[in-house]
Amino acid sequence: MVKISVIGCGYLGAVHAACMAELGHEVVGVDVVEHQVELLSEGRAPFFEPGLPELLTSALGTGRLRFTTDPAQAAGATVHFVCVGTPQRKGEMAADLTYVDAAVDSLLPLLAPGDVVVGKSTVPVGTAERLAQRVHGAQPGAVLVWNPEFLREGKAVADTLHPDRLVYGVPDGEQGQHAVARLDEVYAATIADGTPRLVGDVASAQLVKVAANSFLATKISFINAMAELCEASGADVTFLADAIGMDDRIGRRFLNAGLGFGGGCLPKDIRAFMARAGELGVDQALTFLREVDAINMRRRVRMVDLAREELGGSIQGRRIAVLGASFKPDSDDVRDSPALSVSAQLALQGADVVVTDPEAIANAQRKWPDLRFAADVEDTLRGAELVLVLTEWPEYVSLDPVEVAGLVRDRRVLDGRNCLDAEKWRAAGWTYRALGRR
């Protein structure tokens, strides 16, 4: 058993703390938001993540997990995980490191010789080196390392307990060897399960997460660029993706054309990556990411244009039902959500928009209080002249087009995620269109 502190109990930290306790460690989670700490202490997640409430309840029941707003409670832990957010700076592309700096500063008076401070937040390369100097200045016997996270919202618990790889970024010498040994203790069960472990330098470890996200974003935007060409030429992007995805050098995953990516990671990470490259004088190396970002944003505009086309050139006063507000299924996260962005654009241009989502309505209302929301699919569809499927929740993918036909005014559906069975909907008398499809 290792005594662990987790500084920052938002999405990353809450999941990490619960999972570390599940692995048998003694964990204290520290966060400055009192309401969040109260919820977590009661076994209630402040956000929707499948499996997390059950895990919290189980871990709290063992006595190995507790949450507090008092940073001093992290004293006595020998491994300290920094799990705070790194949002995009307002008005800039760069990452805001305010919370990372504050988290490390809160640990400095508590550190003892041999302690390991482990960064998990996604930061620009060079951040760890700067923070390591502060740690060394406060406690020369402590060491700072980087251990990036690779969580997918909706699958975060499984991704923490059974990751596809562990990455350690450690300094050279005895302190680095000590840090590797401590992390191996923390992840002993994971390593025993056969999870690959890569040990490298601190700079490389900081680059891993942003490089991975940039690659995934590029792959998504590539197929969406192909969707633009398919629409112009009469080709079908799904057939194209299936065909090129059979090449094992390319693969089929992340080649689903549609509204593109959103959420709290990919958009801000690729922008921060570009900003950091500029600071390092190698901005030309990542100029392609500007087009990746631009393609992604164009898909939202294209969906609004398709809605206008389907409604005969005008959306003013027309009733549009939107299924989905979160940026992806199995999440209540609406940060940079394509679904919510399209809904807001339609409403701002005069459409009568009604939005529903299984989990994200509360967050969506806070983001766009002027939008109209409905609690269920039936109320959303009732009287609609056009239906938009913008988040591929299973309950929307499995809708029976025959059953819901009686609720709408006109049988028109726009599939923003290429997730519906086109032939099934057409056979039920619906006009079906999707991004990049014939």
Residue pairs with C-beta under 8 A, 6 or more apart in sequence:
1 24
1 25
1 26
2 25
2 26
2 78
2 79
2 182
2 185
2 186
3 25
3 26
3 76
3 77
3 78
3 79
4 17
4 20
4 25
4 26
4 27
4 28
4 77
4 78
4 79
4 80
4 81
4 186
5 27
5 28
5 29
5 30
5 73
5 74
5 77
5 79
5 80
5 81
5 107
6 13
6 16
6 17
6 20
6 27
6 28
6 29
6 30
6 80
6 81
6 83
7 13
7 30
7 71
7 74
7 80
7 81
7 82
7 83
7 84
7 103
7 106
7 107
8 30
8 31
8 82
8 83
8 84
8 85
8 99
8 103
8 121
9 17
9 29
9 30
9 31
9 33
9 36
9 37
9 40
9 67
9 83
10 31
10 36
10 46
10 83
10 84
10 85
11 47
11 49
11 151
11 153
11 156
11 264
11 333
12 83
12 85
12 120
12 121
12 149
12 151
13 29
13 31
13 81
13 83
13 84
14 29
14 40
14 45
14 46
14 47
14 52
14 56
15 49
15 52
15 151
15 156
15 157
15 160
16 81
16 83
16 120
16 149
16 160
17 27
17 29
17 65
17 67
17 83
18 52
18 55
18 56
18 59
18 65
18 157
19 55
19 157
19 160
19 161
20 27
20 81
20 186
21 27
21 59
21 62
21 64
21 65
22 55
22 58
22 59
22 161
23 161
23 186
23 187
23 188
23 189
23 190
24 64
24 189
25 64
25 186
26 64
27 59
27 64
27 65
27 66
28 65
28 66
28 67
28 68
28 73
28 74
28 77
29 37
29 40
29 65
29 66
29 67
29 68
30 67
30 68
30 69
30 70
30 71
30 73
30 74
30 106
31 37
31 40
31 67
31 69
32 69
33 69
34 69
35 46
36 46
37 67
37 68
37 69
39 45
39 46
40 46
40 56
40 67
41 60
41 66
41 67
43 53
43 56
43 57
43 60
44 53
44 56
45 52
45 53
45 56
47 332
47 333
48 330
48 331
48 332
48 359
48 360
49 153
49 154
49 156
49 157
49 331
50 154
50 155
50 157
50 330
51 157
51 158
52 156
52 157
55 157
56 65
59 65
60 66
71 106
71 107
71 110
72 110
74 80
74 106
74 107
74 110
75 110
77 115
78 112
78 114
78 115
78 116
78 182
79 115
79 116
79 118
79 182
79 183
79 186
80 107
80 111
80 115
80 116
80 117
80 118
81 118
81 120
81 147
82 100
82 103
82 104
82 107
82 117
82 118
82 119
82 120
82 121
83 120
83 121
83 149
84 99
84 100
84 102
84 103
84 121
85 99
85 121
85 264
86 95
86 96
86 97
86 99
86 100
86 121
86 122
86 123
86 268
86 272
87 95
87 96
87 264
87 268
88 94
88 95
88 96
88 267
88 268
88 271
88 272
89 95
89 96
90 96
92 275
93 271
93 272
93 274
93 275
94 124
94 271
94 272
94 275
94 276
94 279
95 122
95 123
95 124
95 268
95 272
95 275
95 276
97 123
97 124
97 127
99 121
100 119
100 121
100 123
100 127
100 131
101 131
104 117
104 131
104 134
104 135
104 144
105 134
107 117
107 135
108 134
108 135
108 138
108 139
109 138
111 117
111 135
111 138
111 139
111 142
112 139
112 141
112 142
113 139
113 140
113 141
113 142
114 141
114 142
114 178
115 139
115 141
115 142
115 143
116 142
116 143
116 144
116 145
116 178
116 179
116 182
116 183
117 131
117 135
117 142
117 143
117 144
117 145
118 144
118 145
118 146
118 147
118 183
119 127
119 128
119 131
119 144
119 145
119 146
119 147
119 206
120 146
120 147
120 148
120 149
122 148
122 149
122 209
122 210
122 213
122 265
122 269
123 206
124 206
124 210
124 272
124 273
124 275
124 276
124 279
125 203
125 206
125 207
125 210
125 276
125 280
126 203
126 206
126 276
126 280
127 206
128 144
128 145
128 146
128 169
128 202
128 203
128 205
128 206
129 202
129 203
131 144
132 143
132 144
132 171
132 202
135 142
135 143
135 144
136 142
136 144
143 170
143 171
143 175
143 176
143 178
143 179
145 168
145 169
145 170
145 171
145 176
145 179
145 183
145 202
145 205
146 168
146 169
146 202
146 205
146 206
147 166
147 167
147 168
147 169
147 183
147 205
148 167
148 169
148 205
148 206
148 208
148 209
149 160
149 209
150 159
150 163
150 164
150 165
150 209
150 212
151 159
151 160
152 159
153 263
153 328
153 330
153 331
153 333
154 328
154 329
154 330
154 331
155 330
161 190
162 190
162 193
162 195
163 190
163 195
164 195
164 196
165 195
165 196
165 197
165 198
166 183
166 187
166 190
166 191
166 195
166 196
166 197
166 198
167 197
167 198
167 200
167 205
167 208
168 179
168 180
168 183
168 197
168 198
168 199
168 200
168 205
169 200
169 201
169 202
169 203
169 204
169 205
169 206
170 176
170 177
170 179
170 180
170 199
170 200
170 201
170 202
171 179
171 201
171 202
172 201
180 199
184 191
184 197
187 195
187 197
191 197
209 269
210 269
210 270
210 272
210 273
211 273
213 265
213 266
213 269
213 270
213 273
214 269
214 270
214 273
214 286
214 289
214 292
216 254
216 261
216 266
217 261
217 266
217 270
217 289
217 292
217 293
217 296
218 288
218 289
218 292
219 254
219 255
220 254
220 256
220 260
220 261
220 296
221 260
221 291
221 292
221 293
221 295
221 296
222 255
223 237
223 240
223 241
223 254
223 255
223 256
223 257
223 436
224 257
224 258
224 260
224 295
224 296
224 298
224 299
224 435
224 436
225 295
226 237
226 240
226 241
226 257
226 436
227 237
227 257
227 258
227 299
227 435
227 436
228 295
228 298
228 302
228 436
229 235
230 236
230 237
230 240
230 257
230 436
230 437
230 438
231 435
231 436
234 438
235 438
236 436
236 437
236 438
237 257
237 418
237 435
237 436
237 437
238 257
238 418
238 436
238 437
241 252
241 255
241 256
241 257
242 252
244 250
244 255
245 251
245 252
245 253
245 255
246 252
256 417
256 418
257 418
257 435
257 436
258 299
258 416
258 417
258 418
258 419
258 434
258 435
259 299
259 300
259 303
259 338
259 339
259 342
259 390
259 416
259 417
259 435
260 295
260 296
260 297
260 299
260 300
260 338
261 267
261 296
261 327
261 338
262 327
262 328
262 335
262 336
262 337
262 338
262 339
262 341
263 327
263 328
263 331
263 333
263 335
263 336
263 337
264 333
264 335
264 336
267 293
267 296
267 336
268 336
270 289
270 292
270 293
271 293
273 286
273 289
274 283
274 286
274 287
274 289
274 290
277 283
277 285
277 286
299 338
299 435
300 338
300 341
300 342
300 345
301 345
302 435
303 338
303 342
303 388
303 390
303 414
303 416
303 435
304 342
304 345
304 346
304 349
306 414
306 433
306 435
307 315
307 320
307 346
307 351
307 386
307 388
307 414
308 314
308 315
310 386
310 412
310 414
310 431
310 433
311 318
311 385
311 386
311 412
315 346
315 349
315 350
315 351
316 349
316 350
316 351
317 350
317 351
317 352
318 351
318 352
318 385
318 386
319 351
319 352
319 354
319 383
319 384
319 385
319 386
319 409
320 346
320 351
320 352
320 353
320 354
320 384
320 385
320 386
320 387
320 388
321 354
321 356
321 380
321 381
321 384
321 386
321 387
321 388
321 408
322 339
322 342
322 343
322 346
322 353
322 354
322 355
322 356
322 380
322 388
322 390
323 356
323 357
323 377
323 380
323 387
323 388
323 389
323 390
323 391
323 393
323 396
324 339
324 355
324 356
324 357
324 389
324 390
324 391
324 392
324 393
324 396
324 416
325 334
325 337
325 339
325 340
325 343
325 355
325 356
325 357
325 360
325 361
325 363
325 364
325 373
325 390
325 391
326 332
326 333
326 334
326 337
326 339
326 357
326 359
326 360
326 363
326 364
326 391
327 333
327 334
327 335
327 336
327 337
327 338
327 339
327 340
327 391
328 391
328 392
329 391
329 392
329 393
329 394
330 393
331 359
331 360
332 357
332 359
332 360
332 362
332 363
333 360
333 363
334 340
334 360
334 363
334 364
334 367
337 360
337 364
337 391
338 390
338 416
339 355
339 357
339 390
339 391
339 416
340 355
340 364
340 367
340 368
342 388
342 390
342 416
343 353
343 355
343 368
343 371
343 390
344 368
344 371
346 353
347 353
347 368
347 370
347 371
347 372
352 372
353 371
353 372
354 372
354 373
354 374
354 379
354 380
354 384
355 361
355 364
355 371
355 372
355 373
355 374
355 380
356 373
356 374
356 375
356 376
356 377
356 379
356 380
357 364
357 391
357 393
358 393
358 395
361 373
361 375
364 371
364 373
365 371
365 373
374 380
377 395
377 396
377 399
377 404
378 407
381 387
381 404
381 407
381 408
382 407
382 408
383 407
383 408
383 409
384 407
384 408
384 409
384 410
385 408
385 409
385 410
385 412
386 410
386 412
386 413
386 414
387 408
387 412
387 413
387 414
388 413
388 414
388 416
389 396
389 397
389 413
389 414
389 415
389 416
389 417
389 419
389 420
390 416
390 417
391 417
392 417
392 419
396 419
397 419
397 420
399 420
401 411
401 413
401 424
401 425
401 427
401 428
401 429
401 430
402 428
405 411
405 428
405 429
405 430
411 428
411 429
411 430
411 431
412 430
412 431
413 420
413 425
413 430
413 431
413 432
413 433
414 433
414 434
415 422
415 432
415 433
415 434
415 435
415 437
416 434
416 435
418 434
418 435
418 436
418 437
420 432
420 434
422 432
422 434
422 437
425 432
426 432
